[in-house]
Amino acid sequence: MAFILDEIEIPIGRYVESGVDWIRNNMEPALDGFAGVVGFFTNSFANLLLWLPMEIFILLVAIVSFWRVGWKFGIFSVLSLLLIAIMGLWDQTMSTLALVLAASVVALLIGLPIGIAMARNNTVEAIVRPVLDFMQTMPPFVYLIPAAIFFGLGQVPGAIATVVFAMPPAVRLTNLGIRQVSAENVEAGQAFGCTDRQLLFKVQLPLALPNIMAGINQTIMLSLSMVVIASMIGAGGLGNTVLTGIQRLNVGLGFEGGLGVVILAILLDRITQSFAPQYGSARRRGILDFLRRWQDGKQQTA
């Protein structure tokens, strides 16, 4: 058996190289277009956050924290952002936040429609689900290889690797949320004369919003974790601070960069979670009340 296996050799690596060469030679316009879109979002967020005065940014975060979470978290957000500024990591933090926001926006723009398509078509789900399984079991560092090969080094390749890495939760939870909408609510919408589009946007998506918001939260968290790893291909930001600390065996520098990442993760996690509606009977009654009012409006118009 061992002799037979020694004689058999499948050059998988050579096939992969041939596939990469074909993509680079034949799909360059599509790759450049995608890189341009990601670069637009990355540069826009970076320019905005670096232009915004530190005091104004802290004030805005404090207002949102007080409003959505509570006064204790509002105080924590102010003190934590001031700590980042005292450590001299403000620009790096804003650069990391810009990459996270850009990657999250692109991942959601791609992932949410795919999740909706999966929920409405079992064939699409059967095709996409193995791809998502493959993406979520792949080690994060592996995503850096195609990003560097196809797009080079820098912020944009790092953001692209982050987009691919962070997309699966948004797709899965959007699909799950829509599929978990009860048949009673769907039948109620159909009874009131909803079209497929109205049923999706007026009934299914509002009821699936808690799951969708959980997917958005997870996408943002994964984006932040991947942005740190993407510093290995030149993404910069706090990840570069951590990487420099590792390369120089500088424990203090690495700890400061890691602390900045933790603070940013806590702020993003708590604030995004606060926007998720609670799923329950009150929410279901709200949808049914909306359908009744919509039907009454149609009758009055007629």
C-alpha positions as CSV (number, residue, x, y, z in Angstrom):
1,M,0.0,0.0,0.0
2,A,2.8,2.4,0.9
3,F,4.6,1.6,-2.4
4,I,1.5,2.4,-4.3
5,L,1.0,5.7,-2.5
6,D,4.7,6.6,-3.1
7,E,4.1,6.1,-6.9
8,I,1.0,8.3,-7.0
9,E,1.6,12.0,-6.9
10,I,-1.1,14.7,-7.5
11,P,0.5,18.1,-8.1
12,I,-2.2,20.1,-6.3
13,G,0.1,23.0,-5.7
14,R,0.9,23.2,-9.4
15,Y,-2.9,23.3,-10.2
16,V,-3.4,26.0,-7.7
17,E,-0.6,28.1,-9.2
18,S,-2.1,27.7,-12.7
19,G,-5.5,28.8,-11.3
20,V,-4.0,31.8,-9.7
21,D,-2.1,32.8,-12.9
22,W,-5.4,32.4,-14.9
23,I,-7.3,34.6,-12.5
24,R,-4.5,37.3,-12.6
25,N,-4.4,37.2,-16.4
26,N,-8.1,37.1,-17.1
27,M,-9.9,38.8,-14.2
28,E,-7.7,41.8,-13.6
29,P,-10.5,44.4,-14.4
30,A,-12.8,42.7,-11.8
31,L,-10.1,42.5,-9.2
32,D,-9.2,46.2,-9.8
33,G,-12.8,47.2,-9.5
34,F,-13.3,45.3,-6.3
35,A,-10.1,46.8,-4.9
36,G,-11.3,50.3,-5.9
37,V,-14.6,49.9,-4.1
38,V,-12.9,48.7,-0.9
39,G,-10.3,51.4,-1.3
40,F,-13.0,54.0,-1.6
41,F,-14.6,53.0,1.7
42,T,-11.3,52.6,3.5
43,N,-10.0,56.0,2.4
44,S,-13.3,57.7,3.1
45,F,-13.6,56.4,6.6
46,A,-9.9,57.1,7.3
47,N,-10.1,60.7,6.0
48,L,-13.2,61.3,8.1
49,L,-11.9,59.8,11.3
50,L,-8.5,61.4,11.1
51,W,-10.0,64.8,10.1
52,L,-12.5,64.7,13.0
53,P,-11.0,66.4,16.2
54,M,-10.3,64.0,19.0
55,E,-12.6,65.9,21.4
56,I,-15.5,65.8,19.0
57,F,-15.1,62.0,18.4
58,I,-15.0,61.3,22.1
59,L,-18.0,63.5,22.7
60,L,-20.0,61.7,19.9
61,V,-19.1,58.3,21.3
62,A,-20.0,59.4,24.8
63,I,-23.4,60.6,23.6
64,V,-24.2,57.4,21.8
65,S,-23.0,55.3,24.8
66,F,-25.1,57.3,27.3
67,W,-28.1,57.1,24.9
68,R,-27.9,53.4,23.9
69,V,-26.2,51.6,26.8
70,G,-26.2,53.7,30.0
71,W,-24.3,56.3,32.0
72,K,-21.8,53.9,33.4
73,F,-20.7,52.7,29.9
74,G,-20.7,56.4,28.8
75,I,-18.1,57.2,31.4
76,F,-16.1,54.1,30.5
77,S,-16.1,55.1,26.9
78,V,-14.8,58.5,27.7
79,L,-12.1,57.3,30.0
80,S,-11.0,54.4,27.7
81,L,-10.7,56.8,24.7
82,L,-8.7,59.2,26.8
83,L,-6.4,56.4,27.8
84,I,-5.8,55.6,24.1
85,A,-4.9,59.2,23.5
86,I,-2.6,59.3,26.5
87,M,-0.8,56.2,25.2
88,G,-0.2,58.0,21.9
89,L,-2.2,55.6,19.8
90,W,-5.0,57.8,18.6
91,D,-4.0,57.9,14.9
92,Q,-3.4,54.1,14.9
93,T,-6.8,53.5,16.6
94,M,-8.6,55.7,14.0
95,S,-6.8,53.9,11.2
96,T,-7.9,50.5,12.6
97,L,-11.5,51.7,13.1
98,A,-11.6,53.0,9.5
99,L,-10.4,49.6,8.2
100,V,-13.0,47.8,10.5
101,L,-15.8,50.0,9.3
102,A,-14.9,49.8,5.6
103,A,-14.5,46.0,5.7
104,S,-17.7,45.6,7.7
105,V,-19.7,47.7,5.2
106,V,-18.4,45.8,2.2
107,A,-18.9,42.5,3.9
108,L,-22.5,43.4,4.8
109,L,-23.3,44.7,1.3
110,I,-22.2,41.4,-0.1
111,G,-23.3,39.1,2.7
112,L,-26.9,40.3,3.5
113,P,-28.2,39.8,-0.1
114,I,-26.6,36.3,-0.1
115,G,-28.3,35.5,3.2
116,I,-31.6,36.6,1.8
117,A,-31.1,34.5,-1.3
118,M,-30.3,31.5,0.8
119,A,-33.4,31.9,2.9
120,R,-35.7,32.2,-0.2
121,N,-34.1,29.4,-2.2
122,N,-33.1,26.0,-0.9
123,T,-30.8,25.3,-3.9
124,V,-28.8,28.5,-3.2
125,E,-28.5,27.5,0.5
126,A,-27.3,24.0,-0.5
127,I,-24.6,25.6,-2.7
128,V,-23.5,28.4,-0.4
129,R,-23.5,26.5,2.9
130,P,-20.4,24.3,2.1
131,V,-18.6,27.4,1.0
132,L,-19.4,29.1,4.3
133,D,-18.2,26.0,6.2
134,F,-14.9,26.1,4.3
135,M,-14.5,29.8,4.9
136,Q,-15.1,29.5,8.6
137,T,-12.7,26.6,9.1
138,M,-9.9,28.2,7.2
139,P,-7.2,29.7,9.5
140,P,-7.2,33.5,9.5
141,F,-3.6,33.7,8.3
142,V,-4.4,31.8,5.1
143,Y,-6.6,34.7,3.9
144,L,-3.6,36.9,3.7
145,I,-2.0,34.8,0.9
146,P,-4.6,35.4,-1.9
147,A,-5.0,39.0,-0.7
148,A,-1.3,39.6,-1.1
149,I,-1.0,37.7,-4.4
150,F,-3.9,39.4,-6.1
151,F,-3.7,42.9,-4.6
152,G,-0.2,43.4,-3.2
153,L,0.6,44.9,0.2
154,G,-1.1,47.8,2.0
155,Q,-4.4,48.8,3.6
156,V,-6.6,47.8,0.8
157,P,-5.4,44.2,0.6
158,G,-5.7,44.0,4.3
159,A,-9.2,45.2,4.1
160,I,-10.1,42.8,1.4
161,A,-8.8,39.8,3.4
162,T,-10.9,41.1,6.3
163,V,-14.0,41.3,4.1
164,V,-13.7,37.7,3.1
165,F,-13.0,36.5,6.6
166,A,-15.8,38.5,8.3
167,M,-18.6,37.8,5.8
168,P,-19.9,34.3,6.9
169,P,-21.7,35.4,10.1
170,A,-23.8,38.0,8.3
171,V,-24.8,35.4,5.6
172,R,-25.6,32.7,8.1
173,L,-27.6,34.7,10.6
174,T,-29.5,36.5,7.9
175,N,-30.6,33.2,6.4
176,L,-31.4,31.8,9.9
177,G,-33.4,34.9,10.9
178,I,-35.6,34.8,7.9
179,R,-36.2,31.1,8.0
180,Q,-37.2,31.3,11.7
181,V,-40.0,33.8,11.0
182,S,-43.1,31.8,11.9
183,A,-45.5,30.6,9.2
184,E,-48.3,32.5,11.0
185,N,-46.7,35.9,10.4
186,V,-46.0,35.0,6.7
187,E,-49.6,33.8,6.2
188,A,-50.8,37.0,7.9
189,G,-48.9,39.1,5.4
190,Q,-50.1,37.1,2.5
191,A,-53.7,37.4,3.8
192,F,-53.4,41.1,3.7
193,G,-52.3,41.0,0.1
194,C,-48.5,41.5,0.4
195,T,-46.4,40.8,-2.7
196,D,-43.2,38.8,-2.3
197,R,-41.2,42.0,-2.0
198,Q,-43.5,43.5,0.5
199,L,-43.5,40.3,2.5
200,L,-39.8,40.3,2.6
201,F,-39.3,44.0,3.6
202,K,-42.4,44.5,5.7
203,V,-42.7,41.1,7.5
204,Q,-39.7,38.8,7.3
205,L,-36.8,41.2,7.6
206,P,-38.3,43.2,10.5
207,L,-38.9,39.9,12.4
208,A,-35.5,38.6,11.5
209,L,-33.8,41.8,12.6
210,P,-32.5,40.5,16.0
211,N,-30.6,37.7,14.1
212,I,-29.4,40.1,11.4
213,M,-28.1,42.5,14.1
214,A,-26.3,39.6,15.8
215,G,-24.7,38.9,12.4
216,I,-23.7,42.5,12.0
217,N,-22.2,42.5,15.5
218,Q,-20.2,39.3,14.7
219,T,-19.0,40.7,11.4
220,I,-17.7,43.8,13.1
221,M,-15.9,41.8,15.8
222,L,-14.3,39.4,13.2
223,S,-13.3,42.4,11.1
224,L,-11.5,43.9,14.1
225,S,-9.7,40.6,14.9
226,M,-8.7,40.2,11.3
227,V,-7.5,43.8,10.9
228,V,-4.9,43.1,13.6
229,I,-3.7,40.0,11.7
230,A,-3.7,41.9,8.4
231,S,-1.0,44.2,9.7
232,M,1.4,41.4,8.5
233,I,0.6,42.6,4.9
234,G,0.8,46.3,5.6
235,A,-2.7,47.1,6.9
236,G,-1.2,49.3,9.6
237,G,-3.1,50.6,12.7
238,L,-3.0,49.0,16.1
239,G,-2.1,45.7,14.5
240,N,1.1,47.2,13.3
241,T,1.8,48.3,16.9
242,V,1.3,44.8,18.2
243,L,3.4,43.3,15.4
244,T,6.2,45.7,16.1
245,G,6.1,44.8,19.7
246,I,6.4,41.1,18.8
247,Q,9.2,41.7,16.3
248,R,11.2,43.8,18.8
249,L,10.3,41.7,21.9
250,N,8.9,44.9,23.4
251,V,6.4,43.8,25.9
252,G,5.2,47.3,26.8
253,L,4.6,48.3,23.2
254,G,2.8,45.1,22.4
255,F,0.6,45.5,25.6
256,E,-0.3,49.0,24.7
257,G,-1.4,48.0,21.2
258,G,-3.3,45.0,22.5
259,L,-5.0,47.2,25.1
260,G,-6.1,49.6,22.4
261,V,-7.6,46.7,20.4
262,V,-9.5,45.5,23.5
263,I,-10.9,48.9,24.2
264,L,-12.0,49.3,20.6
265,A,-13.6,45.8,20.7
266,I,-15.6,46.6,23.8
267,L,-16.9,49.9,22.5
268,L,-17.9,48.4,19.1
269,D,-19.5,45.3,20.7
270,R,-21.6,47.1,23.3
271,I,-22.8,49.9,21.0
272,T,-23.7,47.6,18.1
273,Q,-25.5,45.1,20.5
274,S,-27.6,48.0,21.9
275,F,-29.2,48.5,18.4
276,A,-30.5,44.9,18.3
277,P,-34.3,44.8,18.9
278,Q,-35.7,42.2,21.3
279,Y,-37.6,39.4,19.6
280,G,-40.9,38.6,21.3
281,S,-44.7,38.8,21.3
282,A,-44.6,42.6,21.4
283,R,-42.5,42.6,18.2
284,R,-44.9,40.2,16.5
285,R,-47.9,42.3,17.5
286,G,-46.2,45.3,16.1
287,I,-45.9,43.6,12.7
288,L,-49.5,42.5,12.7
289,D,-50.6,46.0,13.7
290,F,-48.6,47.4,10.8
291,L,-50.2,45.1,8.4
292,R,-53.7,46.0,9.6
293,R,-52.9,49.8,9.3
294,W,-51.5,49.2,5.8
295,Q,-54.6,47.3,4.8
296,D,-56.8,50.0,6.2
297,G,-54.9,52.6,4.3
298,K,-55.3,50.7,1.0
299,Q,-59.0,50.5,1.6
300,Q,-59.4,54.2,2.3
301,T,-57.4,55.0,-0.8
302,A,-59.6,52.8,-2.9
